[in-house]
Amino acid sequence: MRELRQGCGVPVNRGVFMIDELWRAMKSLAKSPAFAVTVVATLNDARAEATVISRQREYKGAYWMRGGESLVPMTQDQLKRIFDEAQPDFSAQVCSGAVLGDLEPAAIAECRRRWALKSKRDDLLAVSDERVLQDAELIVDGSLTYAALILCGSHRALGRHLAQAEVVFEYRSHEASIAYQQRTEHRQGYFLFHDDLWRTLNLRNDLHSYQDGLFRYEIAAFNEDAVREAILNAVSHRDYPMAGSVFVRQFPEKIEVVSPGGFPAFITPDTILFKQLPRNRRIAEALARCGLVERSGQGADRMFGAAIREGKLPPSFDRTDAYQVAVTLSGKVQDERFLVFLEKLAKEQEAPLHTDDLLVLDAVHREIPIPEPCADRVANLVQRRWTISVPLASSPVSHLPPRRSSRRPAPRVQVRGRLRQGSTRGARRAHRADVQGRLRVVRRTRQAGFRAVHAGRSAAAAHTATRGVR
């Protein structure tokens, strides 16, 4: 169980331990039968220290914790999170009874090919399968790890050793439909089916058409990078000791990926973009060697960035709890004008927008509070000079930085240029609507940034103060 530590110490030249301070530190814990108390003394060159280690233990059928001035029993969710913190990497453990023949040669060949391509090492193509697996740490001391089975195992081997290591695909034509129109079960190594699963999803990947000026463009409902990343996260971060499979459920306008086990300790839906803690480190390392995942934690950034750039809702984790992680990828473009705005901005800026910048723009566009870790990006957006071409216009629209004046705290946005002569009434109406839609996002962003920077407010408070800006 989790250890609660309290320590006290004094310099060696002042004498031995301060018994009174040590006693006060352990007195409250020693009284309770719910804690086992141990005292550990250490001595180094400059300091003598004593540490009180209290281990929670079962008492009257429950584990207890402090709740104010009394002890209260822990809930099942709290116990699960504590046990998860102390668990070793399951994927790095040796699978008893598994042999090299339980792995599919085609999966090992795919692993070898991707690893050689990623690392630019042609020598990997000439070594034996066993050597490749040893170098990837999928074989330890001549024994197969669970990571080797999950990534390269055969259907029969997984059914015998780890039956829950499967990915189930289902398609439903309506969200309210109980029966599925297609179902495929992939109980085999991930390297054997990851491309087949995407091809199945892509068969019903509808195209959304949108207009930018005189031209119409098409965008897929589901971004390949985002979908692959969601499935990779489910395979590499799920809780394998738990019974249950990974489910990939496709609907016409959304995809749900559900994996057993909640978030790892210290990770929440609000911090998934800013913290990384792999549950199955050996799997994550093997996938990183093959170029399928980023060890730097950029996978979630890729999902969020792709969704916002395409004018869709960011990934949602609303259905996540302590026993499952459920991510929903939206395939519906929410606002074509916002999509065109971001595309123009990406083309005309020298550097691409950071994911945090996209989160700020999306929050302002949807009139929701700006995420606190992204608040420092507002000033950067305010200082940019954005010049975006207007459809059917002979000159661009210029979004100027705000005038630093106490009289006029709101930013200036000027529109220059006129429609070409002979434009129809419908074209002029469409032109006005398009310009107003594009500038709406810029006004809100600049207003929020101006007030946050110059009035000392937080980004969220600045956003709330400017909800009426249109």
SEVEX-243076 format. One line per 4 residues: for each residue y, z, x negated of C-alpha. Coordinates in pm, 1 decimal. Layout:
N
Y Z X ~ ...
//
This chain:
470
0.0 0.0 0.0 ~ 362.6 -20.2 -92.5 ~ 481.3 234.0 -346.2 ~ 808.6 419.7 -294.0
954.4 522.7 -628.7 ~ 1222.1 776.0 -708.4 ~ 1310.9 861.3 -1067.3 ~ 1528.7 1096.4 -1260.4
1574.7 1153.2 -1633.1 ~ 1793.6 1307.2 -1902.0 ~ 1862.0 1217.9 -2265.9 ~ 1598.9 1351.2 -2505.8
1853.2 1551.1 -2702.6 ~ 1936.4 1752.9 -2391.1 ~ 1584.4 1884.9 -2354.9 ~ 1289.3 1824.2 -2127.7
1277.9 1719.4 -1765.0 ~ 1517.4 1867.1 -1514.8 ~ 1261.5 2038.5 -1293.1 ~ 1505.7 2115.9 -1014.3
1615.6 1753.4 -975.1 ~ 1256.4 1633.0 -989.7 ~ 1153.6 1882.9 -725.9 ~ 1432.8 1780.8 -492.7
1333.4 1414.3 -532.3 ~ 972.7 1474.4 -425.2 ~ 1012.4 1767.1 -185.9 ~ 1052.1 1570.6 135.4
763.8 1335.0 55.3 ~ 529.8 1611.9 -57.9 ~ 566.3 1788.7 276.8 ~ 430.0 1495.3 472.0
55.5 1432.8 502.9 ~ 141.9 1063.8 546.0 ~ 224.8 1027.4 175.7 ~ 27.6 1091.5 -141.9
265.0 1202.3 -419.5 ~ 211.3 1146.0 -791.9 ~ 441.3 1232.7 -1081.8 ~ 450.4 997.5 -1382.5
633.7 1101.3 -1701.8 ~ 745.5 854.4 -1969.5 ~ 921.0 901.9 -2300.5 ~ 1105.0 636.2 -2498.7
1343.2 638.1 -2790.7 ~ 1648.0 747.6 -2599.8 ~ 1543.3 890.3 -2267.3 ~ 1281.0 1106.4 -2105.0
1209.7 1008.6 -1746.1 ~ 996.5 1126.9 -1458.3 ~ 906.2 903.9 -1165.0 ~ 783.3 1013.7 -824.8
539.9 761.0 -677.6 ~ 456.1 802.2 -311.3 ~ 182.3 590.4 -159.8 ~ 163.7 556.5 214.6
-174.2 649.9 354.4 ~ -333.3 648.3 696.0 ~ -279.0 963.6 901.5 ~ -386.6 1013.2 1261.5
-482.3 647.7 1294.0 ~ -148.1 504.3 1176.8 ~ 68.9 439.1 873.2 ~ 403.8 616.6 882.1
756.1 552.3 761.6 ~ 1093.0 722.8 770.1 ~ 1294.5 677.4 1090.4 ~ 1610.4 885.0 1055.7
1508.1 1248.4 1005.5 ~ 1150.8 1201.4 1126.3 ~ 840.8 991.7 1062.9 ~ 749.9 705.4 1294.3
435.5 487.5 1294.7 ~ 463.3 136.6 1152.2 ~ 416.4 -163.2 1376.3 ~ 150.5 -425.9 1306.5
417.4 -675.0 1197.6 ~ 559.3 -430.7 943.3 ~ 214.2 -352.3 807.0 ~ 132.9 -722.1 770.8
448.5 -790.7 572.4 ~ 375.6 -496.4 339.0 ~ 16.7 -606.1 281.0 ~ 136.2 -963.5 217.3
367.3 -841.9 -59.8 ~ 75.4 -690.7 -252.1 ~ -174.2 -974.0 -204.4 ~ -261.5 -1188.9 -507.5
-245.1 -1568.3 -497.0 ~ -537.2 -1664.7 -274.7 ~ -542.1 -2025.4 -393.5 ~ -590.0 -1913.7 -755.7
-902.2 -1710.1 -676.2 ~ -1244.8 -1846.8 -763.8 ~ -1453.3 -1970.6 -470.9 ~ -1797.1 -1820.0 -512.6
-2074.3 -2077.1 -482.7 ~ -1853.2 -2384.7 -508.6 ~ -1951.6 -2646.6 -767.4 ~ -1793.5 -2962.3 -904.5
-2003.8 -3171.6 -668.3 ~ -1813.7 -3020.7 -373.0 ~ -1506.8 -3223.7 -469.3 ~ -1445.2 -3584.6 -368.6
-1408.2 -3826.6 -664.5 ~ -1148.2 -4025.4 -467.3 ~ -931.2 -3713.6 -428.9 ~ -954.8 -3634.4 -800.3
-861.5 -3995.2 -880.2 ~ -555.4 -3971.2 -654.9 ~ -451.9 -3645.5 -822.3 ~ -498.3 -3803.7 -1165.6
-301.1 -4117.7 -1072.4 ~ -5.7 -3926.9 -931.8 ~ 1.0 -3680.7 -1220.5 ~ -2.2 -3961.8 -1479.8
274.4 -4143.2 -1292.3 ~ 490.2 -3832.1 -1260.2 ~ 448.3 -3713.8 -1619.4 ~ 429.7 -4066.2 -1771.8
106.2 -3973.1 -1947.2 ~ -133.0 -4265.7 -1958.8 ~ -386.6 -4054.0 -2149.8 ~ -472.2 -3872.6 -1824.9
-631.8 -4191.8 -1694.8 ~ -900.2 -4180.7 -1966.0 ~ -1012.1 -3814.3 -1955.3 ~ -1298.1 -3681.3 -1743.3
-1258.9 -3538.1 -1394.1 ~ -1349.8 -3190.6 -1513.6 ~ -1085.5 -3202.1 -1788.2 ~ -817.8 -3310.7 -1538.9
-904.5 -3020.2 -1310.3 ~ -904.5 -2775.3 -1600.1 ~ -565.3 -2892.7 -1720.4 ~ -432.0 -2855.5 -1364.9
-580.9 -2500.9 -1354.1 ~ -790.5 -2593.9 -1053.4 ~ -1099.8 -2496.2 -1253.6 ~ -1091.0 -2154.8 -1425.4
-1367.1 -2050.9 -1665.4 ~ -1590.8 -2322.7 -1528.5 ~ -1552.1 -2214.6 -1163.6 ~ -1368.7 -2390.7 -883.1
-1065.5 -2224.6 -728.5 ~ -976.9 -2239.3 -360.8 ~ -684.7 -2463.2 -456.7 ~ -932.3 -2722.4 -586.1
-1117.9 -2719.7 -252.5 ~ -798.5 -2739.5 -46.4 ~ -665.6 -3035.8 -242.4 ~ -983.1 -3225.1 -337.3
-1271.8 -3075.9 -138.0 ~ -1516.6 -3275.7 72.7 ~ -1558.9 -3227.8 447.7 ~ -1894.7 -3059.1 397.8
-1771.6 -2823.3 125.6 ~ -1470.1 -2707.7 326.3 ~ -1689.0 -2650.0 630.4 ~ -1910.2 -2423.9 420.7
-1647.5 -2235.3 217.1 ~ -1308.2 -2259.9 395.1 ~ -1335.9 -2412.4 741.1 ~ -977.9 -2322.3 839.8
-837.0 -2549.2 566.6 ~ -778.4 -2842.8 799.4 ~ -483.5 -3028.2 949.5 ~ -508.2 -3133.1 1314.7
-288.1 -3415.3 1446.8 ~ -213.8 -3449.3 1819.4 ~ 6.5 -3693.2 2008.2 ~ 144.7 -3631.7 2355.9
360.0 -3878.8 2544.1 ~ 548.1 -3599.0 2727.1 ~ 648.6 -3251.5 2615.8 ~ 514.7 -3103.9 2941.7
178.1 -3275.0 2899.2 ~ -118.8 -3045.8 2833.5 ~ -370.9 -3317.8 2754.8 ~ -321.5 -3514.9 2436.9
-343.4 -3893.7 2408.8 ~ -472.9 -3885.3 2049.8 ~ -626.9 -3618.8 1828.2 ~ -744.8 -3642.7 1467.9
-892.7 -3360.0 1260.7 ~ -856.3 -3374.7 881.7 ~ -1096.5 -3125.4 725.6 ~ -1099.6 -3257.7 371.8
-892.3 -3241.0 56.6 ~ -521.1 -3301.5 109.3 ~ -515.7 -3587.4 -141.7 ~ -760.8 -3777.7 81.9
-557.4 -3786.7 402.9 ~ -187.5 -3731.1 331.2 ~ -106.5 -4103.9 342.7 ~ -335.0 -4168.5 643.2
-163.3 -3891.6 838.4 ~ 180.1 -4044.8 780.4 ~ 54.9 -4389.7 882.0 ~ -75.7 -4240.2 1207.8
259.7 -4074.6 1274.5 ~ 449.4 -4390.2 1188.0 ~ 263.2 -4595.8 1450.4 ~ 476.3 -4427.3 1718.7
791.0 -4389.4 1510.3 ~ 1041.5 -4552.3 1744.9 ~ 1362.0 -4711.9 1619.2 ~ 1702.4 -4598.9 1741.5
1972.8 -4865.2 1758.0 ~ 2338.3 -4781.6 1701.2 ~ 2653.6 -4987.5 1658.4 ~ 2903.7 -4980.7 1374.2
3185.4 -5219.3 1451.6 ~ 3051.8 -5565.3 1526.5 ~ 2708.6 -5490.3 1384.8 ~ 2407.6 -5301.9 1514.9
2174.1 -5105.6 1291.8 ~ 1840.1 -4932.7 1341.4 ~ 1721.6 -4592.5 1226.9 ~ 1371.8 -4446.2 1259.4
1320.7 -4148.2 1486.4 ~ 1135.2 -3957.3 1214.6 ~ 1236.0 -3963.2 849.5 ~ 932.4 -4006.5 622.1
1054.0 -3769.2 351.8 ~ 1131.3 -3494.5 603.2 ~ 795.6 -3526.4 781.8 ~ 595.8 -3530.1 459.0
787.2 -3227.2 333.2 ~ 716.8 -3029.5 652.1 ~ 343.4 -3102.5 625.1 ~ 339.3 -3021.5 252.4
506.1 -2687.5 321.1 ~ 244.7 -2607.4 584.7 ~ -44.2 -2689.3 348.1 ~ 96.1 -2511.1 43.4
248.4 -2202.6 211.2 ~ 12.5 -2120.5 497.3 ~ -191.1 -1799.2 499.9 ~ -545.3 -1922.5 427.1
-731.5 -1594.3 490.6 ~ -611.9 -1618.0 852.4 ~ -828.8 -1814.4 1091.8 ~ -661.0 -2118.6 1241.2
-565.3 -2470.1 1143.8 ~ -237.3 -2643.2 1068.9 ~ -125.0 -2841.3 1374.7 ~ 98.6 -3147.8 1363.8
208.4 -3230.9 1717.8 ~ 402.1 -3550.8 1776.1 ~ 612.4 -3629.3 2082.9 ~ 837.5 -3929.6 2142.5
1148.7 -3738.0 2031.7 ~ 1020.6 -3454.4 1811.9 ~ 745.9 -3342.5 1574.2 ~ 617.5 -2984.9 1553.0
432.3 -2853.4 1247.0 ~ 268.8 -2514.0 1302.7 ~ 87.3 -2323.7 1026.5 ~ -89.1 -1983.0 1037.7
88.8 -1687.6 882.5 ~ 455.1 -1598.0 908.4 ~ 716.4 -1642.3 639.4 ~ 647.6 -1476.5 302.4
826.3 -1151.1 232.3 ~ 1207.6 -1172.2 214.8 ~ 1213.9 -1525.5 365.0 ~ 1366.4 -1582.1 710.4
1479.2 -1893.7 902.1 ~ 1836.3 -1814.5 792.3 ~ 1751.9 -1784.3 421.1 ~ 1487.1 -2055.4 381.4
1744.0 -2287.5 222.0 ~ 1859.3 -2029.4 -29.6 ~ 1541.3 -1837.4 -127.1 ~ 1198.8 -1952.7 -246.2
877.0 -1753.2 -262.0 ~ 553.2 -1957.0 -270.7 ~ 257.6 -1791.2 -102.8 ~ -3.8 -2010.6 -276.5
142.4 -2066.4 -619.2 ~ -155.9 -2254.7 -764.8 ~ -140.4 -2515.8 -486.8 ~ 236.2 -2551.4 -527.5
199.8 -2602.9 -902.6 ~ -67.6 -2870.6 -860.7 ~ 139.6 -3057.0 -599.9 ~ 445.8 -3033.5 -826.0
251.9 -3188.5 -1114.6 ~ 172.1 -3481.9 -888.4 ~ 535.9 -3522.8 -781.2 ~ 472.9 -3430.0 -418.7
682.3 -3111.8 -405.0 ~ 979.2 -2969.2 -593.0 ~ 923.2 -2642.8 -779.1 ~ 1300.7 -2592.2 -769.2
1285.1 -2522.4 -395.5 ~ 1454.5 -2844.2 -281.8 ~ 1196.8 -2924.2 -13.9 ~ 1383.5 -2751.1 267.9
1707.9 -2908.9 143.3 ~ 1545.3 -3248.9 180.7 ~ 1448.4 -3181.3 543.5 ~ 1789.6 -3047.6 643.3
1984.2 -3312.3 452.1 ~ 1785.3 -3602.0 600.8 ~ 1830.3 -3471.3 955.1 ~ 2208.0 -3422.0 927.4
2269.1 -3753.8 750.8 ~ 2092.9 -3933.2 1036.9 ~ 2294.1 -3755.5 1305.6 ~ 2002.2 -3541.4 1426.9
1966.8 -3170.5 1486.1 ~ 1862.6 -2972.0 1176.6 ~ 1502.4 -2846.6 1160.6 ~ 1442.2 -2555.8 1396.8
1225.6 -2249.2 1331.1 ~ 1280.9 -2089.2 1673.0 ~ 909.4 -2054.9 1749.2 ~ 829.6 -1880.2 1420.8
696.7 -1524.2 1432.2 ~ 494.9 -1288.0 1212.4 ~ 175.3 -1486.6 1264.6 ~ 286.7 -1848.5 1241.6
559.1 -2071.9 1100.7 ~ 664.2 -2344.6 1343.7 ~ 917.0 -2607.5 1236.5 ~ 1049.5 -2869.5 1478.5
1192.6 -3198.3 1351.6 ~ 1416.5 -3374.5 1602.5 ~ 1391.6 -3752.0 1631.0 ~ 1691.4 -3802.3 1858.4
2032.0 -3908.7 1726.0 ~ 2280.4 -3667.9 1882.6 ~ 2606.8 -3848.2 1808.7 ~ 2627.6 -4206.0 1678.7
2988.3 -4157.5 1570.4 ~ 2895.3 -3862.6 1350.6 ~ 2617.0 -4071.2 1197.5 ~ 2857.6 -4357.4 1120.3
3111.5 -4109.8 984.1 ~ 2862.8 -3964.6 734.3 ~ 2738.4 -4308.4 629.2 ~ 3090.6 -4429.7 558.2
3168.1 -4110.0 374.0 ~ 2858.2 -4142.2 155.7 ~ 2944.2 -4501.9 63.2 ~ 3306.0 -4440.8 -25.9
3273.3 -4114.4 -218.6 ~ 3193.3 -4123.7 -588.0 ~ 2945.4 -3832.3 -560.8 ~ 2700.6 -3771.2 -275.5
2760.7 -3482.8 -42.1 ~ 2579.3 -3162.6 -127.4 ~ 2340.4 -3020.7 132.8 ~ 2575.0 -2725.9 181.2
2859.0 -2971.6 256.1 ~ 2641.3 -3139.0 518.1 ~ 2563.6 -2800.5 674.5 ~ 2936.1 -2724.7 698.8
3015.5 -3060.7 857.9 ~ 2725.9 -3026.7 1100.5 ~ 2832.6 -2674.7 1200.2 ~ 3189.5 -2786.4 1262.1
3072.9 -3091.1 1455.4 ~ 2843.9 -2884.8 1682.3 ~ 3098.2 -2600.3 1711.2 ~ 2871.3 -2327.8 1575.4
2946.2 -2068.1 1305.2 ~ 2936.3 -2198.4 949.4 ~ 2647.0 -2043.3 749.9 ~ 2782.6 -1765.3 532.7
2626.8 -1892.9 203.5 ~ 2806.9 -2226.0 261.7 ~ 3151.5 -2078.3 323.8 ~ 3268.9 -2148.4 -31.0
3209.3 -2523.0 24.5 ~ 3485.5 -2543.2 284.2 ~ 3761.5 -2542.1 21.7 ~ 3590.7 -2829.8 -158.0
3582.0 -3036.0 161.7 ~ 3947.3 -2961.4 234.6 ~ 4054.8 -3088.5 -107.7 ~ 3872.8 -3421.5 -74.6
4063.8 -3733.8 28.5 ~ 3856.1 -3918.8 283.8 ~ 3928.9 -4288.1 353.1 ~ 3704.0 -4440.3 615.9
3718.7 -4797.8 740.7 ~ 3766.0 -4836.1 1114.6 ~ 3567.9 -5104.9 1301.4 ~ 3777.9 -5403.2 1414.3
4074.2 -5276.0 1213.6 ~ 4267.6 -5461.7 945.1 ~ 4339.2 -5148.4 739.1 ~ 4165.7 -4814.1 692.5
4209.4 -4476.4 852.1 ~ 4330.3 -4221.7 599.6 ~ 4243.4 -3852.8 640.2 ~ 4508.5 -3680.1 437.6
4483.4 -3325.1 299.6 ~ 4673.0 -3058.3 495.0 ~ 5039.1 -2996.3 428.4 ~ 5074.8 -2653.4 269.3
5344.2 -2520.4 499.1 ~ 5362.7 -2200.0 698.3 ~ 5541.4 -2388.1 977.3 ~ 5258.5 -2626.2 1033.1
4924.0 -2468.6 936.9 ~ 4719.0 -2744.7 1101.3 ~ 4625.5 -3043.3 880.7 ~ 4777.7 -3387.4 924.5
4553.5 -3677.8 1013.9 ~ 4722.3 -4018.2 1012.5 ~ 4581.2 -4341.2 1152.1 ~ 4713.9 -4662.9 1005.8
4636.5 -5021.0 1105.7 ~ 4611.3 -5217.6 1428.9 ~ 4350.1 -5425.4 1597.9 ~ 4344.2 -5793.7 1520.0
4541.8 -6017.5 1751.7 ~ 4345.6 -6154.6 2041.9 ~ 4117.1 -5852.1 2072.3 ~ 3984.8 -5796.9 2422.0
4064.9 -5494.4 2632.5 ~ 3708.5 -5368.6 2590.8 ~ 3733.5 -5398.4 2213.1 ~ 4058.0 -5201.0 2211.2
3903.3 -4930.4 2428.6 ~ 3599.4 -4907.2 2202.1 ~ 3826.9 -4897.6 1898.4 ~ 4025.4 -4600.7 2032.3
3713.4 -4408.2 2130.9 ~ 3555.2 -4465.6 1791.6 ~ 3864.3 -4354.0 1599.9 ~ 3902.3 -4041.7 1812.7
3537.9 -3952.1 1767.7 ~ 3549.5 -3987.3 1390.7 ~ 3868.9 -3794.9 1343.9 ~ 3752.7 -3509.5 1564.0
3510.9 -3389.9 1294.5 ~ 3773.8 -3420.8 1023.2 ~ 4031.8 -3226.1 1223.2 ~ 3791.4 -2939.4 1286.4
3674.1 -2928.3 926.0 ~ 4023.9 -2933.1 779.9 ~ 4153.4 -2681.2 1032.3 ~ 3866.4 -2443.2 956.2
3903.3 -2488.5 582.5 ~ 4281.6 -2456.9 584.2 ~ 4277.8 -2130.8 772.1 ~ 3984.2 -1990.8 576.8
4145.4 -2067.7 242.2 ~ 4508.6 -1990.8 315.7 ~ 4478.6 -1708.9 566.4 ~ 4196.9 -1525.0 389.9
3957.8 -1547.1 682.0 ~ 3586.6 -1607.9 661.3 ~ 3460.7 -1954.9 741.7 ~ 3289.9 -1832.5 1056.5
3606.5 -1661.7 1182.8 ~ 3811.1 -1971.1 1101.6 ~ 3568.2 -2182.7 1297.0 ~ 3590.0 -1950.4 1597.7
3968.3 -1968.3 1583.7 ~ 3965.1 -2348.8 1595.5 ~ 3707.8 -2408.5 1870.5 ~ 3978.2 -2557.2 2088.6
4074.5 -2828.6 1838.8 ~ 3971.6 -3174.0 1962.2
//
